[in-house]
Amino acid sequence: MRKLIPFSLLLALAASPAAAQGTAQERSDCMGDALRFCSSDIPDIDEIESCLQQNMARLSPACRREFAPANTTKLRPEHFQ
């Protein structure tokens, strides 16, 4: 059952209007990692970023590059609608 929750979130995101997710430049490189490691924290961006910090060693290289300098991401609540 636990594996179905992230898959369900992924399906919901795929079905969301593209405008809600932003352009490719506006989307975060950490979206996949947020879904993978921090799905229980969605859509609370502060909690997601805290979770990403705790999982730094497991993050994708692109997410690490975005997140590491300032411990923040481009993630926004509307990305998870």
Secondary structure, 3 states (H helix, E strand, C coil): CCCHHHHHHHHHHHHCCHHHHCCCCCCCCCHHHHHHHHHHHCCCHHHHHHHHHHCHHHCCHHHHHHHCCCCCCCCCHHHHC
